[in-house]
Amino acid sequence: MLKIRLQRTGRTNVPTFRIVLTDSKNSTKSGRYLEVLGSYDAVNNVKEVKADRVKHWLSMGAQLTGTLHNFFIEKKIIEGKKINVLPKKKPIKKEETAPVAGTPVAAVAATPAPAEAAPEAPKPVEAPVA
């Protein structure tokens, strides 16, 4: 399946992207692509797109990534609604402590600690045998 996606180029902390047509099995960092369809400079917000080639490949069955789908709607290359590309938040799970020896946690917390009756008498210290 053909995909239209962003391929990162540029230096460290200066991202620029190519808009490329590639096979979905190729990694974005592999450098393999069939055609360069445009570029995007994220620092200066410069967007260049070959709109006629994008429309051609979309008519041939190429798929867009979510970010480029929203990008092309913004540039009015395709029509439709933008899609949410942010990852979904996972619900926070409360960690439960494991009960000791199979007793319920509530029962352990409800029972008061027994008070010490009397301190034990000190044991006599035996003399070491020489």
C-alpha positions as a LaTeX table, in Angstrom:
\begin{tabular}{lrrr}
\hline
Residue & $x$ (\AA) & $y$ (\AA) & $z$ (\AA) \\
\hline
Met1 & 0.00 & 0.00 & 0.00 \\
Leu2 & 1.33 & 3.42 & $-0.90$ \\
Lys3 & 1.44 & 6.11 & 1.78 \\
Ile4 & 2.05 & 9.83 & 1.66 \\
Arg5 & 4.02 & 10.74 & 4.76 \\
Leu6 & 6.59 & 13.09 & 6.21 \\
Gln7 & 10.28 & 12.21 & 6.10 \\
Arg8 & 12.45 & 14.18 & 8.51 \\
Thr9 & 15.52 & 15.90 & 7.16 \\
Gly10 & 17.60 & 18.77 & 8.49 \\
Arg11 & 20.01 & 19.23 & 11.34 \\
Thr12 & 19.61 & 18.65 & 15.05 \\
Asn13 & 17.01 & 21.05 & 16.50 \\
Val14 & 16.27 & 22.43 & 13.00 \\
Pro15 & 13.63 & 20.08 & 11.60 \\
Thr16 & 12.63 & 20.16 & 7.96 \\
Phe17 & 10.48 & 17.51 & 6.31 \\
Arg18 & 9.97 & 16.09 & 2.84 \\
Ile19 & 6.49 & 15.05 & 1.85 \\
Val20 & 7.13 & 11.73 & 0.12 \\
Leu21 & 5.20 & 8.91 & $-1.51$ \\
Thr22 & 6.51 & 5.57 & $-0.28$ \\
Asp23 & 5.49 & 1.99 & 0.34 \\
Ser24 & 3.97 & 1.50 & 3.79 \\
Lys25 & 6.52 & $-1.24$ & 4.53 \\
Asn26 & 9.46 & 1.16 & 4.19 \\
Ser27 & 10.70 & 2.90 & 7.29 \\
Thr28 & 10.52 & 6.68 & 7.31 \\
Lys29 & 14.27 & 6.78 & 7.93 \\
Ser30 & 15.15 & 4.27 & 5.19 \\
Gly31 & 15.36 & 6.98 & 2.53 \\
Arg32 & 13.34 & 4.91 & 0.05 \\
Tyr33 & 10.56 & 6.77 & $-1.67$ \\
Leu34 & 8.90 & 6.84 & $-5.07$ \\
Glu35 & 8.36 & 10.58 & $-5.42$ \\
Val36 & 8.92 & 13.80 & $-3.47$ \\
Leu37 & 5.59 & 15.65 & $-3.30$ \\
Gly38 & 6.69 & 18.72 & $-1.36$ \\
Ser39 & 8.51 & 20.04 & 1.67 \\
Tyr40 & 7.74 & 21.55 & 5.06 \\
Asp41 & 10.04 & 23.77 & 7.10 \\
Ala42 & 8.79 & 23.53 & 10.68 \\
Val43 & 10.96 & 26.37 & 12.01 \\
Asn44 & 9.88 & 29.01 & 9.48 \\
Asn45 & 6.46 & 27.39 & 8.81 \\
Val46 & 7.08 & 27.25 & 5.04 \\
Lys47 & 4.89 & 24.68 & 3.27 \\
Glu48 & 5.42 & 23.73 & $-0.39$ \\
Val49 & 3.25 & 21.06 & $-1.99$ \\
Lys50 & 2.79 & 19.74 & $-5.51$ \\
Ala51 & $-1.00$ & 19.71 & $-5.27$ \\
Asp52 & $-1.60$ & 18.13 & $-8.69$ \\
Arg53 & 0.71 & 15.19 & $-7.89$ \\
Val54 & $-0.91$ & 14.70 & $-4.46$ \\
Lys55 & $-4.38$ & 14.58 & $-6.03$ \\
His56 & $-3.09$ & 12.17 & $-8.68$ \\
Trp57 & $-1.68$ & 9.72 & $-6.12$ \\
Leu58 & $-4.77$ & 9.98 & $-3.92$ \\
Ser59 & $-6.89$ & 9.03 & $-6.94$ \\
Met60 & $-4.57$ & 6.05 & $-7.49$ \\
Gly61 & $-5.31$ & 4.81 & $-3.93$ \\
Ala62 & $-2.45$ & 6.22 & $-1.83$ \\
Gln63 & $-3.22$ & 6.74 & 1.87 \\
Leu64 & $-2.39$ & 9.84 & 3.92 \\
Thr65 & $-1.03$ & 9.97 & 7.43 \\
Gly66 & $-3.18$ & 11.85 & 9.94 \\
Thr67 & $-0.85$ & 14.85 & 10.09 \\
Leu68 & $-0.74$ & 15.25 & 6.31 \\
His69 & $-4.51$ & 14.78 & 6.08 \\
Asn70 & $-4.96$ & 17.81 & 8.34 \\
Phe71 & $-2.16$ & 19.65 & 6.51 \\
Phe72 & $-3.84$ & 19.18 & 3.11 \\
Ile73 & $-7.23$ & 20.25 & 4.45 \\
Glu74 & $-5.60$ & 23.41 & 5.77 \\
Lys75 & $-4.02$ & 24.05 & 2.32 \\
Lys76 & $-7.43$ & 23.26 & 0.69 \\
Ile77 & $-5.94$ & 20.46 & $-1.42$ \\
Ile78 & $-8.55$ & 17.99 & $-0.15$ \\
Glu79 & $-11.93$ & 18.56 & 1.47 \\
Gly80 & $-13.24$ & 17.16 & 4.71 \\
Lys81 & $-12.92$ & 17.51 & 8.46 \\
Lys82 & $-9.66$ & 17.44 & 10.33 \\
Ile83 & $-8.98$ & 14.33 & 12.38 \\
Asn84 & $-7.55$ & 14.12 & 15.89 \\
Val85 & $-3.98$ & 12.85 & 15.60 \\
Leu86 & $-3.05$ & 13.17 & 19.26 \\
Pro87 & $-2.63$ & 9.90 & 21.16 \\
Lys88 & $-5.47$ & 8.91 & 23.47 \\
Lys89 & $-4.83$ & 9.18 & 27.19 \\
Lys90 & $-4.85$ & 5.96 & 29.14 \\
Pro91 & $-6.98$ & 5.92 & 32.29 \\
Ile92 & $-4.99$ & 6.13 & 35.49 \\
Lys93 & $-5.14$ & 2.87 & 37.42 \\
Lys94 & $-4.80$ & 2.96 & 41.19 \\
Glu95 & $-2.25$ & 0.51 & 42.47 \\
Glu96 & $-3.54$ & $-1.77$ & 45.21 \\
Thr97 & $-1.20$ & $-3.29$ & 47.77 \\
Ala98 & $-1.38$ & $-7.04$ & 48.06 \\
Pro99 & $-2.96$ & $-8.25$ & 51.32 \\
Val100 & $-0.71$ & $-10.23$ & 53.65 \\
Ala101 & $-1.63$ & $-13.88$ & 54.26 \\
Gly102 & $-4.98$ & $-13.54$ & 52.54 \\
Thr103 & $-6.56$ & $-11.19$ & 55.13 \\
Pro104 & $-8.55$ & $-8.28$ & 53.73 \\
Val105 & $-6.83$ & $-4.92$ & 53.86 \\
Ala106 & $-9.82$ & $-3.29$ & 55.60 \\
Ala107 & $-9.82$ & $-5.90$ & 58.37 \\
Val108 & $-6.11$ & $-5.43$ & 59.01 \\
Ala109 & $-6.46$ & $-1.66$ & 59.23 \\
Ala110 & $-9.56$ & $-1.89$ & 61.51 \\
Thr111 & $-8.01$ & $-4.10$ & 64.20 \\
Pro112 & $-6.10$ & $-2.10$ & 66.82 \\
Ala113 & $-2.56$ & $-3.09$ & 67.63 \\
Pro114 & $-2.34$ & $-4.96$ & 70.98 \\
Ala115 & $-0.56$ & $-3.05$ & 73.72 \\
Glu116 & 2.51 & $-4.65$ & 75.25 \\
Ala117 & 1.61 & $-6.38$ & 78.52 \\
Ala118 & 4.86 & $-6.37$ & 80.43 \\
Pro119 & 8.42 & $-6.15$ & 79.31 \\
Glu120 & 10.19 & $-9.47$ & 79.43 \\
Ala121 & 12.70 & $-10.05$ & 82.18 \\
Pro122 & 16.27 & $-9.69$ & 80.98 \\
Lys123 & 17.95 & $-13.02$ & 80.37 \\
Pro124 & 21.09 & $-13.74$ & 82.36 \\
Val125 & 24.24 & $-13.43$ & 80.32 \\
Glu126 & 26.30 & $-16.60$ & 80.36 \\
Ala127 & 30.02 & $-16.40$ & 80.76 \\
Pro128 & 31.98 & $-17.52$ & 77.71 \\
Val129 & 33.58 & $-20.92$ & 78.06 \\
Ala130 & 37.34 & $-20.80$ & 77.61 \\
\hline
\end{tabular}
